[in-house]
Amino acid sequence: MLDELGIGVTAYGVLSRGLLSGSKPTGPRDYRAWLPRFQGDNLAANLAVAETLHALAAEKGATASQLAIAWVLSRGPRIVPLVGARTRAQLQESLGALDLHLTA
């Protein structure tokens, strides 16, 4: 449908505010501490899903972040993941997704 309409999509929050990369809120001043995905039962459920993603990534010799980014990239050329990086190391890790090939 995107192709038919000539529409592109910027996929925002691919790493779920750090949840998929293993980053956690650092305290009450970290705005993520107020997000429902990082609280109580939601956090426990989300970490279980993230653990599965980490295991799948390990089977491919990749990180969970790389697998998440690669999956979004695999959805088609009109969908572009928006990924933030605060450090060069994070950027390098994210760019590793470009070398990850997924099967159907």
N, CA, C and O atoms as CSV, one atom per row, in Angstrom:
chain,resi,resn,atom,element,x,y,z
A,1,MET,N,N,0.819,-1.178,0.000
A,1,MET,CA,C,0.000,0.000,0.000
A,1,MET,C,C,0.875,1.260,0.000
A,1,MET,O,O,0.552,2.230,-0.685
A,2,LEU,N,N,1.973,1.258,0.754
A,2,LEU,CA,C,2.859,2.419,0.762
A,2,LEU,C,C,3.395,2.697,-0.633
A,2,LEU,O,O,3.454,3.846,-1.071
A,3,ASP,N,N,3.791,1.622,-1.331
A,3,ASP,CA,C,4.320,1.789,-2.685
A,3,ASP,C,C,3.260,2.382,-3.604
A,3,ASP,O,O,3.537,3.293,-4.384
A,4,GLU,N,N,2.053,1.857,-3.504
A,4,GLU,CA,C,0.968,2.354,-4.357
A,4,GLU,C,C,0.740,3.848,-4.169
A,4,GLU,O,O,0.481,4.572,-5.131
A,5,LEU,N,N,0.836,4.298,-2.940
A,5,LEU,CA,C,0.558,5.695,-2.628
A,5,LEU,C,C,1.802,6.583,-2.641
A,5,LEU,O,O,1.700,7.803,-2.514
A,6,GLY,N,N,2.981,5.965,-2.795
A,6,GLY,CA,C,4.219,6.735,-2.806
A,6,GLY,C,C,4.552,7.345,-1.454
A,6,GLY,O,O,5.135,8.427,-1.379
A,7,ILE,N,N,4.184,6.652,-0.395
A,7,ILE,CA,C,4.371,7.158,0.963
A,7,ILE,C,C,5.570,6.477,1.618
A,7,ILE,O,O,5.770,5.271,1.470
A,8,GLY,N,N,6.345,7.247,2.328
A,8,GLY,CA,C,7.431,6.713,3.136
A,8,GLY,C,C,7.068,6.820,4.612
A,8,GLY,O,O,6.247,7.652,4.999
A,9,VAL,N,N,7.681,5.980,5.427
A,9,VAL,CA,C,7.426,5.968,6.866
A,9,VAL,C,C,8.751,6.054,7.603
A,9,VAL,O,O,9.695,5.330,7.288
A,10,THR,N,N,8.815,6.934,8.576
A,10,THR,CA,C,9.958,6.974,9.472
A,10,THR,C,C,9.554,6.227,10.733
A,10,THR,O,O,8.684,6.676,11.479
A,11,ALA,N,N,10.188,5.084,10.966
A,11,ALA,CA,C,9.876,4.258,12.133
A,11,ALA,C,C,10.618,4.836,13.341
A,11,ALA,O,O,11.838,4.708,13.452
A,12,TYR,N,N,9.884,5.457,14.219
A,12,TYR,CA,C,10.443,6.138,15.385
A,12,TYR,C,C,10.435,5.203,16.582
A,12,TYR,O,O,9.479,4.451,16.772
A,13,GLY,N,N,11.478,5.238,17.386
A,13,GLY,CA,C,11.511,4.446,18.618
A,13,GLY,C,C,11.762,2.975,18.390
A,13,GLY,O,O,11.240,2.136,19.124
A,14,VAL,N,N,12.549,2.651,17.389
A,14,VAL,CA,C,12.813,1.260,17.033
A,14,VAL,C,C,13.369,0.457,18.213
A,14,VAL,O,O,13.077,-0.731,18.349
A,15,LEU,N,N,14.152,1.093,19.047
A,15,LEU,CA,C,14.759,0.383,20.182
A,15,LEU,C,C,13.974,0.589,21.475
A,15,LEU,O,O,14.446,0.244,22.558
A,16,SER,N,N,12.785,1.148,21.354
A,16,SER,CA,C,11.860,1.325,22.478
A,16,SER,C,C,12.505,2.065,23.650
A,16,SER,O,O,12.486,1.612,24.795
A,17,ARG,N,N,13.075,3.220,23.314
A,17,ARG,CA,C,13.696,4.087,24.336
A,17,ARG,C,C,14.780,3.366,25.137
A,17,ARG,O,O,14.977,3.633,26.322
A,18,GLY,N,N,15.479,2.448,24.465
A,18,GLY,CA,C,16.578,1.736,25.111
A,18,GLY,C,C,16.192,0.397,25.706
A,18,GLY,O,O,17.067,-0.363,26.119
A,19,LEU,N,N,14.918,0.090,25.760
A,19,LEU,CA,C,14.468,-1.169,26.347
A,19,LEU,C,C,15.091,-2.367,25.642
A,19,LEU,O,O,15.509,-3.323,26.296
A,20,LEU,N,N,15.155,-2.323,24.318
A,20,LEU,CA,C,15.695,-3.454,23.565
A,20,LEU,C,C,17.213,-3.526,23.599
A,20,LEU,O,O,17.792,-4.590,23.380
A,21,SER,N,N,17.853,-2.409,23.872
A,21,SER,CA,C,19.319,-2.397,23.906
A,21,SER,C,C,19.864,-2.671,25.305
A,21,SER,O,O,21.076,-2.769,25.496
A,22,GLY,N,N,18.968,-2.793,26.280
A,22,GLY,CA,C,19.405,-3.069,27.646
A,22,GLY,C,C,19.594,-1.824,28.487
A,22,GLY,O,O,19.993,-1.923,29.647
A,23,SER,N,N,19.322,-0.664,27.938
A,23,SER,CA,C,19.436,0.583,28.687
A,23,SER,C,C,18.224,0.739,29.601
A,23,SER,O,O,17.093,0.470,29.197
A,24,LYS,N,N,18.466,1.170,30.819
A,24,LYS,CA,C,17.392,1.336,31.791
A,24,LYS,C,C,17.404,2.765,32.327
A,24,LYS,O,O,18.441,3.429,32.315
A,25,PRO,N,N,16.255,3.233,32.795
A,25,PRO,CA,C,16.228,4.568,33.408
A,25,PRO,C,C,17.236,4.649,34.547
A,25,PRO,O,O,17.393,3.705,35.322
A,26,THR,N,N,17.912,5.780,34.637
A,26,THR,CA,C,18.979,5.942,35.626
A,26,THR,C,C,18.528,6.625,36.904
A,26,THR,O,O,19.328,6.803,37.822
A,27,GLY,N,N,17.271,7.009,36.979
A,27,GLY,CA,C,16.767,7.664,38.181
A,27,GLY,C,C,15.534,8.478,37.863
A,27,GLY,O,O,15.073,8.498,36.722
A,28,PRO,N,N,14.994,9.152,38.869
A,28,PRO,CA,C,13.749,9.888,38.668
A,28,PRO,C,C,13.859,11.049,37.681
A,28,PRO,O,O,12.844,11.503,37.154
A,29,ARG,N,N,15.056,11.527,37.426
A,29,ARG,CA,C,15.215,12.622,36.455
A,29,ARG,C,C,15.266,12.112,35.021
A,29,ARG,O,O,15.154,12.892,34.076
A,30,ASP,N,N,15.434,10.817,34.862
A,30,ASP,CA,C,15.419,10.192,33.534
A,30,ASP,C,C,13.951,10.031,33.146
A,30,ASP,O,O,13.225,9.263,33.777
A,31,TYR,N,N,13.508,10.751,32.112
A,31,TYR,CA,C,12.092,10.761,31.740
A,31,TYR,C,C,11.547,9.359,31.476
A,31,TYR,O,O,10.348,9.125,31.623
A,32,ARG,N,N,12.430,8.409,31.083
A,32,ARG,CA,C,11.960,7.051,30.801
A,32,ARG,C,C,11.385,6.382,32.032
A,32,ARG,O,O,10.559,5.477,31.916
A,33,ALA,N,N,11.809,6.815,33.214
A,33,ALA,CA,C,11.293,6.222,34.454
A,33,ALA,C,C,9.791,6.436,34.579
A,33,ALA,O,O,9.119,5.707,35.309
A,34,TRP,N,N,9.265,7.421,33.878
A,34,TRP,CA,C,7.836,7.735,33.948
A,34,TRP,C,C,7.029,7.046,32.854
A,34,TRP,O,O,5.799,7.090,32.871
A,35,LEU,N,N,7.706,6.415,31.912
A,35,LEU,CA,C,7.000,5.733,30.828
A,35,LEU,C,C,6.449,4.398,31.332
A,35,LEU,O,O,7.162,3.664,32.017
A,36,PRO,N,N,5.208,4.074,31.011
A,36,PRO,CA,C,4.600,2.824,31.484
A,36,PRO,C,C,5.396,1.580,31.117
A,36,PRO,O,O,5.370,0.604,31.867
A,37,ARG,N,N,6.098,1.582,29.997
A,37,ARG,CA,C,6.837,0.379,29.589
A,37,ARG,C,C,7.965,0.043,30.556
A,37,ARG,O,O,8.443,-1.091,30.569
A,38,PHE,N,N,8.404,1.020,31.377
A,38,PHE,CA,C,9.487,0.802,32.333
A,38,PHE,C,C,8.979,0.664,33.767
A,38,PHE,O,O,9.762,0.790,34.709
A,39,GLN,N,N,7.688,0.408,33.948
A,39,GLN,CA,C,7.119,0.352,35.289
A,39,GLN,C,C,6.436,-0.985,35.570
A,39,GLN,O,O,5.779,-1.558,34.700
A,40,GLY,N,N,6.601,-1.461,36.782
A,40,GLY,CA,C,5.874,-2.608,37.311
A,40,GLY,C,C,5.772,-3.821,36.417
A,40,GLY,O,O,6.762,-4.288,35.853
A,41,ASP,N,N,4.539,-4.331,36.296
A,41,ASP,CA,C,4.293,-5.533,35.502
A,41,ASP,C,C,4.630,-5.315,34.024
A,41,ASP,O,O,5.058,-6.241,33.335
A,42,ASN,N,N,4.437,-4.103,33.554
A,42,ASN,CA,C,4.784,-3.804,32.158
A,42,ASN,C,C,6.263,-4.052,31.915
A,42,ASN,O,O,6.641,-4.646,30.905
A,43,LEU,N,N,7.094,-3.601,32.835
A,43,LEU,CA,C,8.535,-3.780,32.677
A,43,LEU,C,C,8.889,-5.256,32.656
A,43,LEU,O,O,9.680,-5.696,31.822
A,44,ALA,N,N,8.309,-6.020,33.568
A,44,ALA,CA,C,8.598,-7.455,33.621
A,44,ALA,C,C,8.212,-8.137,32.301
A,44,ALA,O,O,8.974,-8.946,31.772
A,45,ALA,N,N,7.038,-7.811,31.779
A,45,ALA,CA,C,6.583,-8.405,30.520
A,45,ALA,C,C,7.474,-7.966,29.359
A,45,ALA,O,O,7.820,-8.774,28.497
A,46,ASN,N,N,7.841,-6.699,29.340
A,46,ASN,CA,C,8.676,-6.184,28.251
A,46,ASN,C,C,10.084,-6.765,28.294
A,46,ASN,O,O,10.681,-7.031,27.251
A,47,LEU,N,N,10.609,-6.959,29.488
A,47,LEU,CA,C,11.941,-7.561,29.602
A,47,LEU,C,C,11.935,-9.009,29.138
A,47,LEU,O,O,12.927,-9.482,28.584
A,48,ALA,N,N,10.842,-9.712,29.356
A,48,ALA,CA,C,10.734,-11.095,28.881
A,48,ALA,C,C,10.766,-11.130,27.348
A,48,ALA,O,O,11.426,-11.985,26.757
A,49,VAL,N,N,10.068,-10.219,26.724
A,49,VAL,CA,C,10.082,-10.133,25.259
A,49,VAL,C,C,11.480,-9.749,24.779
A,49,VAL,O,O,11.988,-10.316,23.811
A,50,ALA,N,N,12.093,-8.794,25.453
A,50,ALA,CA,C,13.441,-8.354,25.072
A,50,ALA,C,C,14.443,-9.505,25.214
A,50,ALA,O,O,15.369,-9.625,24.411
A,51,GLU,N,N,14.258,-10.340,26.223
A,51,GLU,CA,C,15.147,-11.492,26.420
A,51,GLU,C,C,15.067,-12.448,25.227
A,51,GLU,O,O,16.081,-12.978,24.773
A,52,THR,N,N,13.860,-12.657,24.732
A,52,THR,CA,C,13.670,-13.503,23.553
A,52,THR,C,C,14.384,-12.893,22.356
A,52,THR,O,O,15.039,-13.601,21.590
A,53,LEU,N,N,14.260,-11.595,22.196
A,53,LEU,CA,C,14.934,-10.907,21.097
A,53,LEU,C,C,16.453,-11.053,21.224
A,53,LEU,O,O,17.139,-11.268,20.224
A,54,HIS,N,N,16.974,-10.940,22.430
A,54,HIS,CA,C,18.419,-11.108,22.659
A,54,HIS,C,C,18.861,-12.511,22.259
A,54,HIS,O,O,19.918,-12.679,21.652
A,55,ALA,N,N,18.057,-13.522,22.597
A,55,ALA,CA,C,18.403,-14.905,22.244
A,55,ALA,C,C,18.392,-15.099,20.729
A,55,ALA,O,O,19.295,-15.732,20.182
A,56,LEU,N,N,17.389,-14.568,20.050
A,56,LEU,CA,C,17.325,-14.668,18.584
A,56,LEU,C,C,18.519,-13.956,17.943
A,56,LEU,O,O,19.105,-14.451,16.981
A,57,ALA,N,N,18.865,-12.807,18.480
A,57,ALA,CA,C,19.998,-12.045,17.954
A,57,ALA,C,C,21.293,-12.823,18.137
A,57,ALA,O,O,22.128,-12.866,17.234
A,58,ALA,N,N,21.461,-13.436,19.303
A,58,ALA,CA,C,22.679,-14.203,19.575
A,58,ALA,C,C,22.838,-15.339,18.565
A,58,ALA,O,O,23.956,-15.637,18.146
A,59,GLU,N,N,21.738,-15.974,18.171
A,59,GLU,CA,C,21.788,-17.043,17.169
A,59,GLU,C,C,22.315,-16.524,15.834
A,59,GLU,O,O,22.905,-17.281,15.064
A,60,LYS,N,N,22.109,-15.252,15.561
A,60,LYS,CA,C,22.566,-14.648,14.306
A,60,LYS,C,C,23.919,-13.958,14.471
A,60,LYS,O,O,24.442,-13.382,13.518
A,61,GLY,N,N,24.487,-14.016,15.682
A,61,GLY,CA,C,25.764,-13.348,15.927
A,61,GLY,C,C,25.626,-11.839,15.945
A,61,GLY,O,O,26.542,-11.118,15.551
A,62,ALA,N,N,24.473,-11.363,16.406
A,62,ALA,CA,C,24.187,-9.935,16.409
A,62,ALA,C,C,23.694,-9.513,17.784
A,62,ALA,O,O,23.497,-10.341,18.672
A,63,THR,N,N,23.500,-8.217,17.941
A,63,THR,CA,C,22.897,-7.706,19.174
A,63,THR,C,C,21.394,-7.546,18.949
A,63,THR,O,O,20.919,-7.530,17.813
A,64,ALA,N,N,20.664,-7.430,20.043
A,64,ALA,CA,C,19.223,-7.221,19.941
A,64,ALA,C,C,18.918,-5.931,19.187
A,64,ALA,O,O,17.969,-5.876,18.404
A,65,SER,N,N,19.707,-4.912,19.416
A,65,SER,CA,C,19.521,-3.640,18.708
A,65,SER,C,C,19.675,-3.832,17.207
A,65,SER,O,O,18.860,-3.343,16.424
A,66,GLN,N,N,20.714,-4.539,16.812
A,66,GLN,CA,C,20.950,-4.774,15.392
A,66,GLN,C,C,19.801,-5.563,14.770
A,66,GLN,O,O,19.371,-5.269,13.654
A,67,LEU,N,N,19.308,-6.565,15.495
A,67,LEU,CA,C,18.212,-7.371,14.971
A,67,LEU,C,C,16.942,-6.533,14.819
A,67,LEU,O,O,16.243,-6.650,13.812
A,68,ALA,N,N,16.644,-5.703,15.794
A,68,ALA,CA,C,15.455,-4.844,15.716
A,68,ALA,C,C,15.551,-3.890,14.533
A,68,ALA,O,O,14.581,-3.713,13.796
A,69,ILE,N,N,16.698,-3.283,14.352
A,69,ILE,CA,C,16.889,-2.346,13.244
A,69,ILE,C,C,16.813,-3.084,11.908
A,69,ILE,O,O,16.176,-2.611,10.966
A,70,ALA,N,N,17.460,-4.240,11.831
A,70,ALA,CA,C,17.442,-5.028,10.591
A,70,ALA,C,C,16.021,-5.457,10.243
A,70,ALA,O,O,15.651,-5.468,9.069
A,71,TRP,N,N,15.232,-5.804,11.235
A,71,TRP,CA,C,13.848,-6.211,10.969
A,71,TRP,C,C,13.069,-5.045,10.364
A,71,TRP,O,O,12.334,-5.228,9.394
A,72,VAL,N,N,13.224,-3.856,10.928
A,72,VAL,CA,C,12.524,-2.692,10.374
A,72,VAL,C,C,12.999,-2.450,8.940
A,72,VAL,O,O,12.185,-2.190,8.054
A,73,LEU,N,N,14.294,-2.533,8.712
A,73,LEU,CA,C,14.819,-2.351,7.357
A,73,LEU,C,C,14.255,-3.387,6.384
A,73,LEU,O,O,14.060,-3.093,5.205
A,74,SER,N,N,13.996,-4.592,6.877
A,74,SER,CA,C,13.497,-5.664,6.012
A,74,SER,C,C,12.043,-5.472,5.603
A,74,SER,O,O,11.552,-6.180,4.724
A,75,ARG,N,N,11.356,-4.536,6.220
A,75,ARG,CA,C,9.946,-4.309,5.912
A,75,ARG,C,C,9.743,-3.602,4.587
A,75,ARG,O,O,8.616,-3.517,4.098
A,76,GLY,N,N,10.800,-3.100,4.005
A,76,GLY,CA,C,10.688,-2.480,2.689
A,76,GLY,C,C,11.440,-1.168,2.616
A,76,GLY,O,O,11.764,-0.563,3.638
A,77,PRO,N,N,11.715,-0.733,1.390
A,77,PRO,CA,C,12.535,0.467,1.207
A,77,PRO,C,C,11.839,1.763,1.600
A,77,PRO,O,O,12.498,2.794,1.729
A,78,ARG,N,N,10.553,1.738,1.789
A,78,ARG,CA,C,9.828,2.958,2.156
A,78,ARG,C,C,9.733,3.142,3.672
A,78,ARG,O,O,9.173,4.130,4.148
A,79,ILE,N,N,10.279,2.193,4.424
A,79,ILE,CA,C,10.258,2.293,5.884
A,79,ILE,C,C,11.694,2.465,6.359
A,79,ILE,O,O,12.549,1.615,6.113
A,80,VAL,N,N,11.946,3.573,7.039
A,80,VAL,CA,C,13.299,3.913,7.478
A,80,VAL,C,C,13.315,4.011,9.003
A,80,VAL,O,O,12.561,4.794,9.580
A,81,PRO,N,N,14.169,3.221,9.658
A,81,PRO,CA,C,14.240,3.303,11.119
A,81,PRO,C,C,14.985,4.563,11.572
A,81,PRO,O,O,16.051,4.892,11.051
A,82,LEU,N,N,14.419,5.236,12.522
A,82,LEU,CA,C,15.072,6.395,13.131
A,82,LEU,C,C,15.733,5.900,14.415
A,82,LEU,O,O,15.056,5.535,15.376
A,83,VAL,N,N,17.049,5.894,14.414
A,83,VAL,CA,C,17.795,5.339,15.546
A,83,VAL,C,C,18.729,6.419,16.084
A,83,VAL,O,O,19.518,6.996,15.336
A,84,GLY,N,N,18.636,6.684,17.366
A,84,GLY,CA,C,19.522,7.649,17.989
A,84,GLY,C,C,20.775,6.977,18.522
A,84,GLY,O,O,20.766,5.790,18.850
A,85,ALA,N,N,21.835,7.734,18.603
A,85,ALA,CA,C,23.089,7.224,19.157
A,85,ALA,C,C,23.772,8.372,19.891
A,85,ALA,O,O,24.009,9.434,19.316
A,86,ARG,N,N,24.080,8.153,21.146
A,86,ARG,CA,C,24.763,9.187,21.932
A,86,ARG,C,C,26.275,9.056,21.849
A,86,ARG,O,O,27.012,9.997,22.144
A,87,THR,N,N,26.722,7.879,21.443
A,87,THR,CA,C,28.167,7.653,21.357
A,87,THR,C,C,28.510,7.025,20.000
A,87,THR,O,O,27.648,6.489,19.305
A,88,ARG,N,N,29.777,7.110,19.654
A,88,ARG,CA,C,30.219,6.468,18.416
A,88,ARG,C,C,30.054,4.957,18.494
A,88,ARG,O,O,29.743,4.310,17.494
A,89,ALA,N,N,30.260,4.404,19.665
A,89,ALA,CA,C,30.101,2.957,19.827
A,89,ALA,C,C,28.656,2.541,19.547
A,89,ALA,O,O,28.419,1.516,18.907
A,90,GLN,N,N,27.696,3.325,20.019
A,90,GLN,CA,C,26.291,3.018,19.743
A,90,GLN,C,C,26.003,3.124,18.249
A,90,GLN,O,O,25.280,2.302,17.686
A,91,LEU,N,N,26.570,4.137,17.621
A,91,LEU,CA,C,26.385,4.304,16.183
A,91,LEU,C,C,26.963,3.113,15.430
A,91,LEU,O,O,26.314,2.573,14.535
A,92,GLN,N,N,28.167,2.701,15.781
A,92,GLN,CA,C,28.805,1.555,15.124
A,92,GLN,C,C,27.959,0.297,15.298
A,92,GLN,O,O,27.777,-0.474,14.356
A,93,GLU,N,N,27.446,0.097,16.506
A,93,GLU,CA,C,26.600,-1.074,16.744
A,93,GLU,C,C,25.366,-1.024,15.850
A,93,GLU,O,O,25.016,-2.016,15.211
A,94,SER,N,N,24.712,0.124,15.808
A,94,SER,CA,C,23.502,0.268,14.993
A,94,SER,C,C,23.790,0.035,13.511
A,94,SER,O,O,23.003,-0.612,12.820
A,95,LEU,N,N,24.904,0.554,13.027
A,95,LEU,CA,C,25.260,0.379,11.622
A,95,LEU,C,C,25.512,-1.087,11.270
A,95,LEU,O,O,25.405,-1.477,10.107
A,96,GLY,N,N,25.846,-1.893,12.275
A,96,GLY,CA,C,26.028,-3.323,12.059
A,96,GLY,C,C,24.763,-4.006,11.548
A,96,GLY,O,O,24.835,-5.087,10.964
A,97,ALA,N,N,23.610,-3.383,11.763
A,97,ALA,CA,C,22.339,-3.929,11.282
A,97,ALA,C,C,22.316,-3.992,9.752
A,97,ALA,O,O,21.613,-4.821,9.174
A,98,LEU,N,N,23.077,-3.121,9.105
A,98,LEU,CA,C,23.105,-3.109,7.650
A,98,LEU,C,C,23.712,-4.372,7.073
A,98,LEU,O,O,23.440,-4.723,5.925
A,99,ASP,N,N,24.541,-5.066,7.866
A,99,ASP,CA,C,25.182,-6.291,7.416
A,99,ASP,C,C,24.415,-7.552,7.814
A,99,ASP,O,O,24.818,-8.666,7.480
A,100,LEU,N,N,23.330,-7.368,8.517
A,100,LEU,CA,C,22.538,-8.504,9.008
A,100,LEU,C,C,21.451,-8.834,8.001
A,100,LEU,O,O,20.645,-7.971,7.656
A,101,HIS,N,N,21.420,-10.052,7.533
A,101,HIS,CA,C,20.430,-10.466,6.541
A,101,HIS,C,C,19.443,-11.423,7.195
A,101,HIS,O,O,19.829,-12.421,7.803
A,102,LEU,N,N,18.177,-11.101,7.058
A,102,LEU,CA,C,17.113,-11.900,7.665
A,102,LEU,C,C,16.405,-12.727,6.605
A,102,LEU,O,O,16.267,-12.304,5.457
A,103,THR,N,N,15.965,-13.897,7.000
A,103,THR,CA,C,15.162,-14.730,6.093
A,103,THR,C,C,13.696,-14.486,6.416
A,103,THR,O,O,13.350,-13.969,7.477
A,104,ALA,N,N,12.857,-14.867,5.485
A,104,ALA,CA,C,11.418,-14.705,5.700
A,104,ALA,C,C,10.981,-15.508,6.907
A,104,ALA,O,O,9.800,-15.504,7.256
